[in-house]
Amino acid sequence: MIQADADLSRLDRAIVNAFQGGFPVVERPFEPAAAALRERGVDVSAADLCERVRTLDEEGVLSRFGALVNAEEIGGTATLVAMHAPPERFDEVAEQVNDHREVAHNYEREHPHLNMWFVVSVADESRVEEVLGDIEDETGQATYNMPKRHEFHVGAKFLLDGPISDGDLDLSQLGPDVEPTDARTLTPDERDLVMEIQGGLPITETPYADVAAAIGQEPSWVVETIKRFNLEGKVRRVGVIPNHYALGYSENGMTVWNVPDDLVMEVGPEIASLDFVTHCYRRPRHEGVWPYNFFAMTHGRSEAESEARIEQVREVMSGYWDVGDDDWDTLFSTRILKKTGIRLDERAEANTE
């Protein structure tokens, strides 16, 4: 099992492993969470558990604590875009791209031509072409839009050696019984809730009550709504969100594959089932520039570990068709150019009735 680079105690490792998803959505969630850890042999009180989560967050071991909002279900759209930035102008082009508030993430990746990859997030899908047009005019470089055609899997877990090393502790069943709805829009109250929790929950023993006080609602409404959002897919999961770099997962490999079109929907679930694949999508090709239609993201603690995991992906692929050397590639990220997170304000506002 994996050793973290961070100096983590046995309790810290239990927290990271246990609560990357399935944290209780009840008014005092640290009490059942601590009880579940005690049942697994980790002796901790609710107050001490809360304090330790707060410390891990402050130290940067966690990116945040709370509900991971699914921006796609809240409204608007996001798309992955690739471009070539000439080496002699790379930093200049990166600055021009990053100056656009619609650009949420931007990475430099190892590729002989498409060396800059960024995400554009907008409230209205028609804005994507406008933003990309502006970027092309400013940089003098073509952009290649690669929107998601099908999502096979999104759900990174970064597990450590120590208690609950399989990450199987799920307390999402606790709390009130709620029924999901088929509503595609938000109410004004739901919009306010999304805005309040998008950056994480307060790390107190009563986080949902604190959120309720901030938006003028009852704690019971906040609990019921977040739990319903979880069932509806507006929230992917509730728990601790680790900083995978702090845990030693420094190798970020985006593997791309030219899967035969008649096989991609069959291959996708098989790749998504590999526990080290954190994201898995079908995306469009760009003739003459980009031949790949299938993306699978892996993370590892070393280049050797990443290469071994990529080889496992290739082996699964090879069970479906004869994978040639030109049918796939791996683009490792070499530099984070921008990472602000998806801004939900405009997207949620545009989808509120």
C-alpha positions in Angstrom: 0.0 0.0 0.0 1.1 3.6 -0.6 3.1 5.7 1.7 2.3 9.4 1.8 5.0 12.0 1.5 3.2 14.1 4.1 3.9 13.3 7.8 0.5 11.8 8.6 -0.5 10.1 11.8 -2.6 6.9 12.0 -5.7 9.1 12.6 -4.8 11.3 9.7 -4.5 8.3 7.4 -7.8 6.9 8.6 -9.6 10.2 7.9 -8.1 10.5 4.4 -9.0 6.9 3.6 -12.5 6.8 5.2 -14.1 10.1 4.2 -13.3 10.8 0.6 -17.0 10.1 0.0 -20.0 9.1 2.1 -19.5 11.6 5.0 -22.8 11.8 7.0 -25.3 14.5 6.0 -26.8 15.1 9.4 -26.8 18.1 11.7 -23.9 16.9 13.8 -22.0 14.8 11.3 -18.7 14.3 13.2 -20.5 12.2 15.9 -21.5 9.3 13.6 -18.3 9.7 11.7 -16.2 9.3 14.9 -18.3 6.4 16.0 -17.7 4.6 12.7 -14.0 5.1 13.1 -14.1 3.7 16.6 -15.8 0.6 15.2 -12.8 0.2 12.8 -10.3 0.5 15.7 -9.5 4.2 15.5 -10.3 5.8 18.9 -11.4 9.4 18.4 -14.1 11.7 19.7 -16.3 13.9 17.5 -14.6 17.0 18.7 -11.1 15.6 18.1 -12.1 14.4 14.6 -13.4 17.8 13.7 -10.3 19.5 15.0 -8.1 17.1 13.0 -10.0 17.6 9.8 -9.6 21.4 10.3 -5.9 21.0 10.8 -5.4 18.8 7.7 -7.3 21.5 5.7 -5.2 24.3 7.1 -2.0 22.4 6.4 -2.9 21.8 2.8 -3.3 18.0 3.1 -6.9 18.5 2.1 -8.0 20.8 -0.7 -11.3 21.3 1.2 -14.0 19.6 3.3 -17.6 19.4 2.2 -19.8 18.7 -0.8 -18.2 18.3 -4.2 -20.7 20.1 -6.4 -21.2 18.7 -9.9 -21.1 21.9 -12.0 -22.6 20.2 -15.1 -25.8 19.4 -13.2 -26.0 23.0 -11.8 -26.2 24.7 -15.2 -24.1 25.9 -18.1 -21.2 23.9 -19.5 -17.5 23.3 -19.4 -15.2 22.0 -22.1 -11.6 20.9 -22.5 -9.6 22.8 -25.0 -6.1 22.1 -26.4 -3.7 24.5 -28.3 -0.1 24.9 -29.4 1.9 27.6 -27.6 5.2 28.2 -29.4 8.0 27.5 -26.9 9.5 31.0 -27.4 6.1 32.6 -26.5 4.8 30.0 -24.1 4.6 32.2 -21.0 3.1 35.0 -23.0 0.4 32.8 -24.5 -0.3 31.2 -21.1 -0.9 34.7 -19.6 -3.2 35.7 -22.4 -5.3 32.5 -22.0 -5.3 32.8 -18.2 -6.6 36.4 -18.3 -9.9 35.0 -19.5 -12.1 34.5 -16.4 -13.9 31.7 -18.1 -10.6 29.7 -18.1 -10.7 27.6 -14.9 -7.8 25.2 -15.2 -4.8 25.4 -17.5 -1.9 22.8 -17.7 1.2 22.5 -19.6 1.4 18.9 -21.0 4.1 16.9 -22.7 3.1 16.7 -26.4 5.1 17.7 -29.5 2.3 20.0 -30.7 -0.6 20.4 -28.3 1.2 21.5 -25.2 -1.4 23.7 -23.5 -4.7 22.2 -22.1 -7.3 24.3 -20.4 -11.0 24.2 -19.3 -13.5 26.8 -20.3 -16.5 27.2 -18.0 -19.5 29.3 -19.1 -23.2 29.8 -18.2 -24.3 29.5 -21.9 -22.8 27.0 -24.2 -22.9 29.5 -27.1 -20.3 31.5 -25.2 -17.6 28.8 -25.8 -17.1 29.7 -29.4 -16.9 33.4 -28.5 -14.2 32.8 -25.8 -12.2 30.6 -28.0 -12.4 33.1 -30.8 -11.1 35.8 -28.6 -8.2 33.5 -27.4 -7.3 32.7 -31.0 -7.3 36.4 -32.0 -5.2 37.4 -29.0 -2.6 34.5 -29.3 -2.6 33.9 -33.0 -3.0 30.2 -32.3 -5.7 27.7 -33.2 -7.8 26.1 -30.4 -9.2 22.6 -30.5 -12.4 22.2 -28.6 -12.9 18.7 -27.1 -16.2 18.7 -25.2 -17.3 15.6 -23.3 -19.4 13.3 -25.4 -19.8 10.7 -22.8 -18.7 10.4 -19.1 -17.8 6.9 -18.1 -16.3 7.8 -14.7 -15.4 10.7 -12.4 -14.3 9.8 -8.9 -10.8 10.1 -7.7 -9.8 8.3 -4.5 -6.2 8.7 -3.2 -5.8 6.0 -0.6 -2.9 5.5 1.9 -1.5 2.8 4.0 -3.2 2.6 7.4 -6.7 2.0 8.7 -9.6 1.6 6.2 -7.0 1.3 3.4 -9.8 0.1 1.0 -11.7 3.3 1.5 -15.0 1.5 1.9 -16.5 3.4 4.8 -19.8 5.0 3.5 -22.1 6.8 5.8 -24.2 8.5 3.1 -27.3 6.5 4.1 -27.5 8.4 7.4 -29.9 11.3 7.7 -33.4 12.1 6.6 -35.3 10.2 3.9 -35.5 12.4 0.8 -36.8 11.8 -2.7 -34.9 13.0 -5.7 -36.6 15.2 -8.2 -36.2 15.6 -12.0 -35.9 19.4 -11.8 -33.3 20.7 -14.2 -33.3 24.2 -12.8 -32.6 25.7 -9.3 -34.8 27.7 -7.0 -33.4 30.9 -5.7 -32.9 29.2 -2.3 -31.0 26.3 -3.9 -28.9 28.7 -5.9 -27.9 30.5 -2.6 -27.0 27.1 -1.1 -24.8 26.1 -4.0 -23.0 29.4 -3.8 -22.4 29.0 -0.1 -21.1 25.4 -0.2 -19.1 25.4 -3.5 -15.8 26.2 -1.7 -16.4 23.7 1.1 -18.3 23.5 4.4 -17.3 25.2 7.6 -15.2 22.7 9.6 -17.2 22.9 12.8 -19.2 20.3 14.7 -22.3 21.8 13.2 -21.4 22.7 9.6 -24.9 22.5 8.1 -26.3 24.8 10.8 -23.5 27.3 10.0 -24.4 27.2 6.3 -28.1 27.6 7.2 -27.3 30.7 9.3 -25.3 32.2 6.5 -28.2 31.9 4.0 -31.2 32.4 6.3 -32.5 28.9 6.2 -33.3 26.2 8.8 -30.5 23.5 9.3 -33.0 20.8 8.5 -33.6 22.3 5.1 -29.9 22.5 4.3 -29.4 18.9 5.4 -32.3 17.6 3.3 -31.4 19.6 0.3 -27.7 18.6 0.2 -28.7 15.0 0.7 -31.3 15.3 -2.2 -28.6 17.0 -4.3 -26.4 14.0 -3.7 -29.1 11.6 -4.9 -29.8 13.8 -7.9 -26.2 14.1 -9.0 -25.9 17.8 -8.3 -23.4 16.9 -5.6 -21.0 14.1 -6.6 -20.0 13.2 -3.0 -19.7 14.7 0.5 -16.4 14.3 2.4 -12.8 15.3 2.5 -11.2 16.3 -0.8 -7.5 15.5 -0.5 -4.7 17.5 -2.1 -3.2 14.6 -4.1 0.1 16.3 -4.5 0.5 16.5 -0.7 -0.2 12.8 -0.5 2.6 12.2 -3.0 0.5 11.5 -6.1 2.6 13.9 -8.2 2.5 12.1 -11.6 -0.6 13.1 -13.5 -0.9 11.2 -16.8 -3.6 11.8 -19.3 -3.8 8.8 -21.5 -5.5 9.2 -24.9 -6.7 6.5 -27.2 -7.9 6.1 -30.8 -10.6 3.5 -30.0 -12.7 2.2 -32.9 -16.1 4.0 -32.8 -18.0 0.7 -32.7 -16.1 -0.3 -29.5 -15.8 2.8 -27.5 -19.1 2.4 -25.5 -18.1 -1.2 -24.7 -14.5 -0.3 -23.8 -15.3 2.7 -21.7 -16.9 1.0 -18.7 -14.1 -1.5 -18.5 -11.4 1.2 -18.3 -13.6 3.1 -15.8 -13.7 0.1 -13.5 -9.9 0.3 -12.9 -9.6 1.8 -9.4 -6.6 4.0 -10.4 -8.5 5.7 -13.3 -9.9 8.9 -11.9 -11.6 10.4 -15.0 -12.7 8.6 -18.1 -14.5 10.3 -21.1 -15.3 10.1 -24.8 -14.3 13.2 -26.7 -14.2 14.2 -30.4 -11.2 13.8 -32.7 -9.8 16.6 -34.8 -8.8 15.4 -38.2 -5.2 15.8 -39.2 -4.3 17.1 -35.7 -5.8 14.9 -33.0 -6.7 11.3 -33.7 -7.8 10.3 -30.2 -11.4 9.9 -29.0 -11.0 8.4 -25.5 -9.4 10.0 -22.5 -8.4 8.2 -19.2 -6.7 10.1 -16.4 -4.4 8.3 -14.0 -2.3 9.4 -11.0 0.7 7.9 -9.5 3.5 8.6 -7.0 6.3 8.0 -9.4 6.8 7.9 -13.1 7.4 4.1 -12.8 4.1 3.6 -11.0 2.3 5.7 -13.6 3.8 3.8 -16.5 2.7 0.5 -14.8 -0.8 1.8 -14.5 -0.9 3.0 -18.1 0.3 -0.4 -19.2 -2.7 -1.9 -17.3 -5.0 0.3 -19.3 -3.3 -0.8 -22.5 -3.7 -4.4 -21.6 -7.5 -3.9 -21.1 -7.7 -2.1 -24.4 -5.8 -4.9 -26.2 -8.6 -7.3 -25.1 -10.9 -5.5 -27.5 -8.8 -4.6 -30.5 -5.2 -4.7 -31.8 -3.8 -1.5 -30.2 -0.9 -0.1 -32.3 1.8 2.2 -31.2 0.1 5.1 -33.0 -3.2 4.4 -31.4 -2.4 5.9 -28.0 -0.3 8.4 -26.2 0.3 9.7 -22.6 0.5 13.4 -21.9 2.0 14.1 -18.5 1.4 17.5 -16.9 4.6 19.4 -16.4 3.2 22.6 -15.0 0.0 24.0 -13.5 -0.6 27.3 -15.3 -3.9 28.2 -13.6 -6.2 26.4 -11.2 -9.1 28.5 -9.9 -11.9 25.9 -9.9 -15.1 26.1 -11.8 -16.9 29.4 -11.0 -20.5 28.4 -10.5 -21.9 31.9 -9.8 -23.0 32.7 -13.4 -23.8 29.2 -14.3 -26.1 28.7 -11.2 -27.7 32.2 -11.7 -28.5 31.5 -15.4 -30.2 28.2 -14.4 -32.3 29.7 -11.6 -36.1 30.1 -11.9 
